[in-house]
């Protein structure tokens, strides 16, 4: 039998419409063009190039054989050899029914019962069914042959393979209107983050939804058992099965396909986040509580920085992280020499020629962040944080609300920190309540200083540990460490030292806009005054957007002084009652004093009373006198802050401890106008323990560092 050809008058189908070949123009050498006339419209005419027409998947000869297709050998390899031979045999039978020849272009004589010129398609289907029945094929009828033809046209040889368990699914049998209601209501519940309720509630909501849209009782709701199974099937198809947190994460993520985050330079993209550390520590006088860990991760090198503080991240945690990234970490006494930058793969001698601060530095990358990705937490998106980033030329990029996957590079390390660091410490609480031991508070808990020392050493070990996400183009099978990746990128990206002066640290502190009056600068029941303000009292600052008020930076963990930006630069201004207070204090203590001391006179008298009450409280705490539970919490949080004064003049990082300590005092809290100052009772929950829990003992000294180099040992980290 000859192959079918295109001639004038041939009926074809293309793009879902029926056409008739109206003319053939040109030749194969010059490029033939085919003119098609639409059968349903007299004025419908189209012209196609021959290659374009034959390459269109929808083109076929009307009533002709199916298009020749290459067998899907990849799919066929998944079934047994017997099933493959059966599918090829069925293909030959189908072709014989449609063309008269079992193989394309066959030259054998056509059998009379399958001759397309003398028999109908229905007769050929029945003849094939009778023939196969005589050959011993079981359950083959004319309808079976017709189904074979349809499957072969749709899926080729793969459509002729018997597939077990591929019947209609529950979703295929369900009412489409019922499925529409479930697919509209279930994602809405996940987005609202509602607690999982009984399925009977969802059944009633579906009933109400259908009545509102289609009329009362217009669509029937199946019985409970069928409906419950249908909910499970719809949830699985939408990816909404699992816990409420997992459902919320799936619904909030953007629509696939996802593109990988690409960063080619150290510091090009840095991500920040904070979370409570899953370890109980002894704060002070036996008060036990959890610290908050604020971390930053450089996407290019997977470098890690972190700040440990009492519960409740402050703006200065962001400032400290920015300073840590740009400041080398000095080696500590007792650390192994292999942790130093001089003993690492980093070209230490070349870098020393540009930055003398690296002389005694630990092996940890020093970068200047370009873009910082944060979530929608008030600490990260407040104007003070934006101002601090702008002052250093850093772009701040918040992610959409409730979208953890958008900053997965900083979310995932929390799981690694738990498996490599936290779980080896006494007082490990587990990542959720179901994993927490019953006597965690009775374990020999460590102090904040001990945890901080262990954390600083662990961070250096982190940069010596291979990371599966770091690969070199010339060594794609070898996982690199953050230090190795930084060393590989230094020749390309370069290194520019950015030493921070005293004014730079002041810029990172939170800012308020206050007027300079005859009494000085007043806020938070404190008055600051100095002779440097004399020429500016009652004067306009020239900043129209702030109504002429002056820019004031303050450190809540060192409230005895502030810094005012005057025309000649920053000037330090002391609290007028600083000499009345013998010991240093933090905003925790000041807030407590403001709550317990009642105002009985003028503002000046009240401020003097607060200063005297503050001094008495500090002396009482230093003298180890008996304190109430609330006072012990205040003192514990104040001591845990570890305030360090802002350096005077230039900062020589080689003469101070590591940045995690040397910058520990540079905290900041959000501006009052930004609603970031904690409420009176905020932050006490982490320390609201029973009297038995308050009497935990301190741990002995010592050092323990987990150095796990096997990435596969990390427990999976759920969102």
DRENTOR-376497 format. One line per 2 residues: their letters; for each residue x, y, z of C-alpha. Coordinates in Angstrom, 2 decimals. Example, Ala and Ser with C-alpha at 12.3 -4.5 7.8 and 13.67 -1.06 7.14 Angstrom:
! residues 2
AS) 12.30:-4.50:7.80; 13.67:-1.06:7.14
***
This chain:
! residues 719
XX) 0.00:0.00:0.00; 1.40:3.42:-0.95
XX) 1.89:6.18:1.58; -0.84:8.86:1.75
XX) -0.07:12.04:-0.19; -1.37:15.59:-0.17
XX) -3.25:16.46:-3.34; -5.90:19.01:-4.19
XX) -9.13:17.96:-2.56; -7.53:15.96:0.28
XX) -9.40:16.44:3.60; -7.19:17.23:6.57
XX) -7.57:18.43:10.15; -5.38:21.10:11.69
XX) -5.68:23.09:14.92; -9.06:21.63:15.72
XX) -10.72:22.51:12.38; -11.51:20.61:9.18
XX) -9.81:21.79:5.97; -9.57:20.81:2.34
XX) -6.38:21.18:0.31; -7.20:23.95:-2.19
XX) -3.83:24.18:-3.90; -0.16:23.31:-3.81
XX) 2.30:26.03:-4.80; 6.02:25.70:-5.48
XX) 8.20:22.63:-5.17; 10.24:20.84:-2.53
XX) 13.43:22.58:-3.69; 11.97:26.10:-3.69
XX) 9.78:25.59:-0.62; 6.26:24.32:-1.20
XX) 3.22:26.18:0.19; -0.11:24.49:0.91
XX) -3.39:26.39:0.53; -6.17:25.15:2.79
XX) -9.87:26.03:2.56; -12.04:25.75:5.64
XX) -14.85:23.28:5.09; -17.38:25.06:7.32
XX) -16.85:28.52:5.83; -16.68:29.42:2.18
XX) -14.43:32.42:2.77; -12.04:30.64:5.12
XX) -8.62:30.33:3.49; -5.16:29.74:4.99
XX) -1.71:29.17:3.61; 1.06:27.16:5.31
XX) 4.58:26.22:4.46; 4.92:22.49:3.91
XX) 7.40:22.10:6.78; 5.25:24.19:9.10
XX) 2.11:22.20:8.27; 3.65:18.77:8.65
XX) 5.39:19.83:11.88; 2.14:20.96:13.54
XX) 1.17:18.30:16.15; -2.52:18.83:15.38
XX) -2.18:18.07:11.62; -3.61:14.77:10.36
XX) -5.33:13.34:7.32; -9.09:13.16:7.87
XX) -9.98:9.51:8.38; -6.40:8.49:7.71
XX) -3.98:6.48:9.83; -2.42:8.00:12.97
XX) 0.85:9.83:12.67; 3.96:7.73:12.93
XX) 5.48:8.10:16.41; 8.72:6.84:17.89
XX) 7.97:4.34:20.67; 8.42:5.79:24.16
XX) 11.26:3.48:25.13; 11.87:5.31:28.41
XX) 8.34:4.51:29.61; 8.34:1.04:28.05
XX) 11.49:0.15:30.00; 9.45:0.38:33.22
XX) 7.33:-2.67:32.32; 8.28:-6.28:31.70
XX) 9.52:-7.54:28.34; 6.35:-9.61:27.83
XX) 4.19:-6.53:28.24; 6.39:-4.64:25.77
XX) 6.00:-7.39:23.12; 2.25:-7.46:23.72
XX) 2.02:-3.68:23.19; 3.97:-3.91:19.90
XX) 1.70:-6.77:18.78; -1.42:-4.71:19.52
XX) 0.14:-1.82:17.56; 0.40:-4.05:14.46
XX) -3.24:-5.10:14.82; -4.38:-1.50:15.19
XX) -2.44:-0.42:12.09; -3.91:-3.28:10.08
XX) -7.41:-2.19:11.05; -6.78:1.43:10.03
XX) -4.54:1.06:6.95; -4.78:-2.57:5.87
XX) -1.07:-3.12:6.52; 0.34:-4.20:9.94
XX) 3.51:-2.14:9.35; 3.94:1.30:7.78
XX) 4.72:1.12:4.05; 4.21:-2.65:3.89
XX) 4.24:-4.27:0.42; 2.31:-7.48:1.30
XX) -1.13:-7.93:-0.24; -3.95:-6.51:1.88
XX) -6.27:-9.13:3.30; -9.83:-8.69:2.05
XX) -11.41:-8.24:5.49; -9.06:-5.31:6.19
XX) -9.14:-3.56:2.81; -10.10:0.11:3.44
XX) -11.42:0.40:-0.14; -14.03:-2.37:0.23
XX) -14.87:-2.44:4.00; -15.96:0.03:6.63
XX) -14.00:0.79:9.75; -16.65:-0.93:11.90
XX) -16.38:-4.10:9.80; -12.58:-4.12:10.11
XX) -12.82:-3.67:13.91; -15.22:-6.62:14.17
XX) -13.03:-8.74:11.91; -10.00:-8.05:14.08
XX) -11.93:-8.92:17.26; -13.07:-12.24:15.73
XX) -9.54:-13.04:14.55; -7.96:-12.40:17.97
XX) -10.65:-14.45:19.68; -9.80:-17.42:17.45
XX) -6.10:-16.92:18.33; -6.90:-17.24:22.05
XX) -7.00:-13.58:23.13; -9.37:-13.29:26.07
XX) -11.95:-10.50:26.41; -11.32:-8.85:23.04
XX) -14.42:-7.35:21.42; -15.07:-4.71:18.81
XX) -15.23:-2.11:21.64; -11.82:-3.28:22.83
XX) -10.33:-2.73:19.38; -11.94:0.72:19.22
XX) -10.41:1.64:22.60; -7.01:0.44:21.37
XX) -7.28:2.78:18.39; -8.14:5.75:20.62
XX) -5.30:5.06:23.04; -2.81:4.56:20.22
XX) -3.75:7.89:18.64; -3.43:9.66:22.01
XX) -0.35:8.03:23.60; 1.30:5.84:20.96
XX) 2.62:2.42:21.96; 2.65:3.39:25.65
XX) -1.14:3.78:25.52; -1.44:0.09:24.59
XX) 0.35:-1.13:27.74; -1.84:-2.56:30.46
XX) -1.56:-0.33:33.51; -2.55:-1.72:36.88
XX) -4.44:0.52:39.26; -4.98:3.26:36.68
XX) -8.74:3.29:36.85; -10.77:6.33:37.73
XX) -9.76:8.05:40.96; -11.97:9.42:43.71
XX) -11.48:12.90:42.30; -12.54:11.74:38.83
XX) -15.79:10.30:40.18; -16.64:13.28:42.42
XX) -19.10:16.03:41.50; -17.13:18.89:39.85
XX) -19.19:21.47:41.74; -18.32:19.78:45.04
XX) -14.65:19.75:44.11; -14.86:23.45:43.24
XX) -16.21:24.21:46.71; -13.48:22.21:48.49
XX) -10.70:23.73:46.38; -11.98:27.19:47.25
XX) -12.43:26.66:51.01; -9.40:24.55:51.94
XX) -6.70:27.02:50.73; -8.60:29.84:52.40
XX) -8.39:28.01:55.74; -4.67:27.40:55.28
XX) -4.02:31.06:54.46; -5.88:32.19:57.58
XX) -3.81:29.67:59.54; -6.92:28.32:61.25
XX) -6.59:25.46:63.69; -7.55:22.11:62.25
XX) -11.16:21.37:63.16; -13.49:18.44:62.68
XX) -14.39:17.47:59.14; -18.06:17.92:60.04
XX) -17.40:21.66:60.21; -15.95:21.66:56.71
XX) -18.93:19.61:55.50; -21.32:22.29:56.75
XX) -19.24:25.08:55.25; -19.27:23.28:51.89
XX) -23.04:22.90:52.17; -23.45:26.65:52.79
XX) -21.03:27.53:49.96; -22.93:25.38:47.46
XX) -26.30:26.76:48.56; -25.09:30.34:48.14
XX) -23.68:29.73:44.67; -26.04:27.17:43.10
XX) -29.19:27.49:45.14; -30.47:25.64:48.17
XX) -30.18:21.84:47.87; -29.19:22.20:44.19
XX) -26.00:20.19:44.69; -26.00:17.11:46.90
XX) -23.29:16.62:49.52; -22.18:12.97:49.85
XX) -22.46:11.03:53.12; -19.92:11.63:55.89
XX) -17.63:8.70:55.12; -17.44:9.53:51.40
XX) -17.03:13.25:52.12; -14.20:12.64:54.61
XX) -12.29:10.53:52.08; -12.87:13.22:49.45
XX) -11.43:15.91:51.76; -8.28:13.82:52.22
XX) -7.93:13.38:48.45; -8.42:17.11:47.74
XX) -5.97:18.12:50.50; -3.38:15.76:49.05
XX) -3.88:17.13:45.53; -3.47:20.70:46.83
XX) -0.50:19.87:49.07; -2.38:20.90:52.21
XX) -1.94:17.73:54.25; 0.17:17.84:57.41
XX) 0.33:20.26:60.32; -1.03:23.80:60.30
XX) 2.49:25.22:59.99; 3.23:22.98:57.02
XX) -0.04:23.92:55.32; 0.63:27.62:55.88
XX) 4.14:27.29:54.42; 2.89:25.50:51.28
XX) 0.07:27.96:50.63; 2.20:31.07:51.19
XX) 5.04:30.05:48.90; 5.05:31.52:45.37
XX) 3.89:29.59:42.34; 6.51:27.24:40.82
XX) 8.79:26.96:38.95; 11.36:28.30:41.41
XX) 14.64:29.88:40.43; 17.74:29.30:42.56
XX) 19.12:32.26:44.47; 22.27:33.30:42.66
XX) 25.01:35.22:44.45; 28.53:35.34:43.00
XX) 30.35:37.70:45.38; 30.89:37.46:49.14
XX) 28.38:39.79:50.75; 26.28:40.17:47.61
XX) 23.28:38.62:49.40; 23.02:38.17:53.18
XX) 19.96:36.80:54.99; 19.05:37.50:58.64
XX) 16.61:35.88:61.06; 16.18:35.23:64.77
XX) 14.78:32.39:66.86; 14.85:31.28:70.51
XX) 17.76:28.92:71.15; 16.60:25.48:72.25
XX) 18.83:25.46:75.35; 18.08:26.56:78.90
XX) 20.82:28.66:80.54; 21.42:30.10:84.00
XX) 21.11:33.87:83.74; 21.87:35.17:87.24
XX) 21.09:34.17:90.82; 19.73:30.84:89.56
XX) 17.22:32.32:87.11; 16.88:29.91:84.16
XX) 15.70:30.94:80.72; 16.33:30.74:76.99
XX) 18.46:33.07:74.90; 17.47:34.45:71.52
XX) 19.79:33.78:68.61; 19.92:36.31:65.77
XX) 21.93:34.99:62.82; 23.13:36.17:59.43
XX) 24.19:33.90:56.57; 26.10:34.93:53.46
XX) 24.52:33.05:50.54; 27.71:32.96:48.46
XX) 30.03:31.43:51.07; 27.45:30.10:53.60
XX) 29.36:32.00:56.30; 27.56:32.32:59.64
XX) 27.43:35.09:62.24; 25.27:35.17:65.34
XX) 24.32:37.23:68.40; 23.06:35.67:71.64
XX) 20.86:37.84:73.83; 17.99:37.45:76.31
XX) 14.58:36.87:74.75; 13.52:39.66:72.41
XX) 15.77:40.75:69.54; 16.76:44.41:69.57
XX) 17.78:46.72:66.79; 21.36:46.62:67.97
XX) 21.42:42.87:67.33; 21.17:43.81:63.66
XX) 23.86:46.46:64.16; 26.15:43.98:65.92
XX) 25.73:41.45:63.11; 26.61:44.06:60.50
XX) 29.68:45.03:62.53; 30.69:41.36:62.99
XX) 30.62:40.77:59.24; 32.98:43.68:58.58
XX) 35.25:43.07:61.60; 37.73:40.17:62.01
XX) 37.23:37.86:64.98; 40.31:37.79:67.21
XX) 41.67:34.42:68.33; 40.86:33.55:71.94
XX) 43.25:32.10:74.51; 42.92:28.33:74.53
XX) 41.73:27.99:70.97; 43.58:25.56:68.76
XX) 46.09:27.17:66.39; 44.40:25.45:63.44
XX) 41.45:27.83:63.88; 43.55:30.88:63.06
XX) 43.37:32.54:59.65; 47.13:32.12:59.26
XX) 46.72:28.31:59.35; 43.76:28.24:56.93
XX) 43.49:28.15:53.14; 42.83:31.89:53.10
XX) 45.77:33.91:51.63; 46.53:35.44:55.00
XX) 49.84:37.13:54.16; 48.43:38.92:51.13
XX) 45.41:40.12:53.11; 47.66:41.29:55.95
XX) 49.28:43.72:53.54; 45.90:45.42:53.10
XX) 44.37:45.00:56.56; 46.52:44.79:59.70
XX) 43.45:43.80:61.74; 43.83:40.27:60.35
XX) 47.13:39.68:62.18; 45.69:37.61:65.04
XX) 42.30:36.90:63.45; 40.42:33.61:63.51
XX) 39.65:31.86:60.23; 36.31:33.43:59.43
XX) 35.36:35.47:56.31; 35.28:39.26:56.59
XX) 32.76:40.70:54.16; 30.88:43.91:53.42
XX) 27.19:43.07:52.85; 25.52:44.61:49.81
XX) 21.93:43.36:50.21; 20.35:42.08:53.44
XX) 17.19:39.95:53.22; 14.97:39.99:56.33
XX) 11.45:38.98:57.32; 8.62:41.27:58.41
XX) 9.67:41.40:62.08; 9.45:44.89:63.58
XX) 13.11:44.78:64.52; 14.22:44.13:60.94
XX) 11.91:46.50:59.03; 11.91:49.45:61.43
XX) 13.15:52.85:60.23; 16.16:52.60:62.56
XX) 17.30:49.39:60.85; 16.82:50.96:57.44
XX) 18.82:54.00:58.54; 21.65:51.83:59.86
XX) 21.82:49.90:56.59; 21.65:53.06:54.49
XX) 24.49:54.62:56.46; 26.69:51.67:55.40
XX) 25.42:51.55:51.82; 23.46:48.32:52.39
XX) 20.19:47.57:50.62; 17.47:46.15:52.91
XX) 15.08:43.72:51.23; 12.09:42.42:53.27
XX) 10.45:39.21:52.09; 6.65:38.75:51.81
XX) 4.86:38.02:55.12; 4.85:34.41:56.36
XX) 7.19:33.28:53.60; 10.00:31.28:55.18
XX) 11.13:29.63:51.92; 12.04:33.08:50.57
XX) 14.97:33.11:53.01; 15.62:29.40:53.31
XX) 19.40:29.91:53.40; 19.11:31.37:56.91
XX) 16.21:29.15:58.06; 18.02:25.86:57.40
XX) 21.11:26.61:59.56; 18.89:26.71:62.65
XX) 18.43:22.95:62.24; 22.17:22.46:61.82
XX) 22.84:24.56:64.91; 20.45:22.36:66.87
XX) 22.05:19.11:65.68; 25.69:20.24:65.83
XX) 25.65:22.54:68.87; 22.52:22.73:71.01
XX) 21.74:19.04:71.43; 25.18:18.43:72.97
XX) 24.59:20.95:75.75; 22.92:20.37:79.10
XX) 19.48:21.95:79.12; 18.63:21.11:75.50
XX) 14.84:21.50:75.18; 14.30:20.04:71.71
XX) 12.72:21.86:68.81; 9.16:21.37:70.14
XX) 7.35:20.38:73.32; 6.95:16.75:72.27
XX) 10.77:16.36:72.17; 11.43:18.03:75.54
XX) 12.59:15.99:78.51; 10.71:16.07:81.79
XX) 13.67:17.24:83.92; 15.54:19.62:81.64
XX) 15.54:22.36:84.30; 17.32:20.01:86.74
XX) 20.31:19.47:84.47; 23.61:21.30:85.22
XX) 22.83:24.35:83.10; 25.59:26.60:81.78
XX) 25.85:30.32:82.30; 25.44:32.92:79.58
XX) 29.19:33.58:79.50; 29.92:29.87:79.03
XX) 27.36:29.52:76.26; 28.73:32.65:74.58
XX) 32.29:31.28:74.69; 31.18:27.95:73.26
XX) 29.13:29.70:70.58; 32.06:31.87:69.47
XX) 34.27:28.80:69.08; 31.50:26.87:67.33
XX) 31.08:29.65:64.75; 34.77:29.36:63.84
XX) 34.42:25.57:63.54; 31.41:26.15:61.28
XX) 33.66:27.77:58.67; 35.91:24.70:58.62
XX) 33.04:22.30:57.97; 32.21:21.22:54.36
XX) 28.86:22.49:53.13; 27.00:20.47:50.47
XX) 25.76:23.68:48.83; 29.29:24.99:48.13
XX) 30.87:23.64:44.94; 33.77:24.78:42.77
XX) 33.19:24.59:38.98; 36.44:22.64:38.56
XX) 35.63:20.26:41.45; 31.83:19.80:41.32
XX) 31.88:16.58:43.34; 33.75:18.03:46.32
XX) 31.89:20.01:48.96; 33.84:23.07:50.08
XX) 33.98:24.79:53.45; 32.94:28.46:53.80
XX) 36.62:29.40:54.22; 37.59:27.50:51.07
XX) 34.83:29.18:49.07; 35.87:32.61:50.39
XX) 39.51:31.90:49.45; 38.45:30.79:45.96
XX) 36.42:33.98:45.40; 38.96:36.45:46.81
XX) 41.04:36.63:43.60; 37.86:37.38:41.64
XX) 35.86:39.58:44.02; 38.80:41.15:45.84
XX) 38.99:42.35:49.44; 38.42:45.89:50.63
XX) 38.94:46.49:54.38; 36.23:48.63:55.97
XX) 37.39:49.58:59.49; 34.59:51.06:61.57
XX) 35.34:54.23:63.53; 33.51:55.34:66.68
XX) 31.07:57.42:64.63; 30.20:54.35:62.57
XX) 29.13:52.48:65.69; 27.07:55.45:66.78
XX) 25.36:55.45:63.39; 24.31:51.84:64.01
XX) 22.58:52.73:67.27; 18.83:53.49:67.28
XX) 17.86:57.07:66.59; 15.29:59.47:68.05
XX) 14.48:63.02:67.08; 14.30:65.33:70.07
XX) 14.36:69.12:70.60; 17.26:70.79:72.44
XX) 15.70:72.93:75.16; 17.15:75.08:77.92
XX) 17.05:72.00:80.17; 18.86:69.86:77.56
XX) 17.44:66.76:75.87; 14.69:64.84:77.62
XX) 13.19:61.43:76.88; 12.17:58.32:78.82
XX) 12.20:60.24:82.17; 15.87:61.15:81.72
XX) 17.49:64.54:80.98; 20.81:64.84:79.16
XX) 22.79:68.09:79.14; 26.26:69.38:78.30
XX) 28.00:72.62:77.43; 28.26:71.54:73.77
XX) 24.50:72.15:73.47; 24.66:75.83:74.46
XX) 24.80:77.20:70.92; 21.87:75.04:69.79
XX) 19.29:75.38:72.59; 15.93:76.28:71.15
XX) 17.40:76.27:67.64; 16.08:74.54:64.55
XX) 18.14:71.60:63.25; 17.22:72.37:59.66
XX) 15.54:69.00:59.10; 12.09:70.04:57.96
XX) 10.69:66.49:57.86; 11.36:66.17:61.63
XX) 10.03:69.67:62.45; 13.45:71.00:63.32
XX) 14.24:68.38:65.95; 17.79:67.04:66.39
XX) 19.09:63.56:65.62; 19.85:61.67:68.85
XX) 21.39:58.17:69.05; 21.15:56.17:72.25
XX) 22.16:52.78:73.63; 19.47:51.21:75.85
XX) 22.13:49.03:77.47; 24.16:52.09:78.42
XX) 21.53:54.78:79.20; 23.91:57.16:81.02
XX) 24.80:58.97:77.78; 23.53:59.78:74.32
XX) 25.08:61.07:71.08; 23.72:64.15:69.31
XX) 24.51:65.02:65.71; 25.57:68.67:65.72
XX) 26.95:70.65:62.75; 30.48:69.73:63.84
XX) 29.64:66.00:64.16; 28.52:63.64:66.92
XX) 28.88:64.88:70.48; 28.46:62.76:73.59
XX) 26.01:64.12:76.16; 25.79:62.61:79.67
XX) 22.75:62.05:81.87; 22.55:64.78:84.49
XX) 22.13:62.22:87.29; 24.92:59.89:86.10
XX) 27.07:60.76:89.13; 24.22:59.82:91.48
XX) 24.28:56.21:90.27; 27.33:54.29:91.41
XX) 26.95:51.20:89.19; 26.22:50.62:85.49
XX) 22.69:49.65:84.48; 20.59:48.81:81.42
XX) 17.12:49.69:80.18; 15.74:46.55:81.90
XX) 16.56:48.03:85.29; 15.39:51.54:84.35
XX) 12.01:50.27:83.12; 11.57:48.36:86.38
XX) 12.36:51.48:88.45; 9.93:53.59:86.40
XX) 7.16:51.09:87.14; 7.69:50.84:90.90
XX) 8.41:54.52:91.71; 5.27:56.64:91.75
XX) 5.43:60.26:90.62; 4.64:62.67:93.43
XX) 6.19:65.98:92.32; 7.37:67.85:89.27
XX) 9.19:66.25:86.39; 12.58:67.31:87.72
XX) 11.78:66.01:91.21; 10.46:62.74:89.79
XX) 13.63:62.24:87.76; 15.78:62.82:90.85
XX) 13.66:60.29:92.81; 14.11:57.76:90.00
XX) 17.89:58.26:90.09; 18.02:57.71:93.86
XX) 15.76:54.65:93.63; 17.95:53.28:90.83
XX) 21.09:53.70:92.90; 19.50:51.95:95.89
XX) 18.36:49.06:93.71; 21.79:48.61:92.12
XX) 23.54:48.67:95.49; 21.01:46.21:96.85
XX) 21.58:43.83:93.93; 25.38:44.17:94.17
XX) 25.27:43.51:97.90; 23.57:40.16:97.32
XX) 20.61:41.20:99.40; 17.40:39.23:99.08
XX) 15.43:40.23:96.00; 11.91:39.42:94.92
XX) 11.29:37.11:91.96; 10.54:40.09:89.68
XX) 13.71:41.88:90.80; 15.80:38.76:90.18
XX) 14.45:38.56:86.64; 15.34:42.20:86.02
XX) 18.88:41.78:87.34; 19.35:38.53:85.43
XX) 18.34:40.05:82.10; 20.49:43.09:82.76
XX) 23.58:41.01:83.56; 22.96:38.71:80.61
XX) 23.10:41.69:78.26; 26.79:42.14:79.00
XX) 26.85:45.83:78.09; 30.16:47.22:76.84
XX) 30.58:50.98:76.35; 30.83:52.48:72.90
XX) 34.53:53.02:72.16; 35.96:56.52:72.37
XX) 37.68:57.50:69.14; 38.94:54.83:66.77
XX) 38.47:51.18:67.64; 41.43:48.84:67.56
XX) 39.85:45.43:67.33; 43.12:43.74:68.27
XX) 43.01:45.32:71.72; 39.49:44.16:72.59
XX) 37.88:40.72:72.81; 36.14:39.15:69.84
XX) 33.32:41.15:68.28; 30.71:38.97:69.93
XX) 31.93:40.46:73.21; 33.56:43.69:72.13
XX) 30.38:44.81:70.39; 27.94:43.30:72.83
XX) 26.96:46.69:74.21; 25.85:48.07:70.88
XX) 22.25:47.11:71.23; 19.39:49.10:69.95
XX) 15.69:49.05:70.50; 13.09:50.23:68.04
XX) 11.89:53.79:68.14; 8.86:54.36:70.36
XX) 6.94:55.72:67.42; 7.56:52.45:65.57
XX) 5.90:50.44:68.33; 9.07:48.40:68.78
XX) 9.67:49.23:72.44; 8.45:46.22:74.43
XX) 5.38:46.51:76.59; 5.77:46.49:80.35
XX) 5.20:42.76:80.66; 6.79:41.77:77.33
XX) 9.75:39.42:77.50; 9.00:38.07:80.99
XX) 7.44:34.84:79.72; 10.81:33.30:78.96
XX) 11.82:33.77:82.59; 8.44:33.07:84.24
XX) 9.49:29.87:85.96; 8.41:28.31:89.22
XX) 10.40:28.72:92.43; 11.76:25.17:92.00
XX) 12.94:26.01:88.51; 14.61:29.20:89.75
XX) 16.85:27.21:92.08; 18.84:25.42:89.37
XX) 22.56:25.15:89.91; 25.40:26.54:87.82
XX) 27.52:24.25:85.69; 31.20:23.59:85.99
XX) 33.66:25.18:83.59; 35.08:23.52:80.55
XX) 34.69:23.54:76.81; 32.91:21.21:74.46
XX) 32.63:21.71:70.71; 30.88:19.39:68.26
XX) 32.90:18.99:65.07; 30.60:16.91:62.87
XX) 31.82:16.90:59.27; 29.16:14.58:57.86
XX) 26.36:16.70:56.30; 24.08:13.66:56.21
XX) 23.92:13.59:60.00; 21.87:16.76:60.07
XX) 18.31:16.14:61.08; 15.72:17.41:58.58
XX) 14.53:20.87:59.51; 10.80:21.38:59.17
X) 9.54:24.86:58.22
***
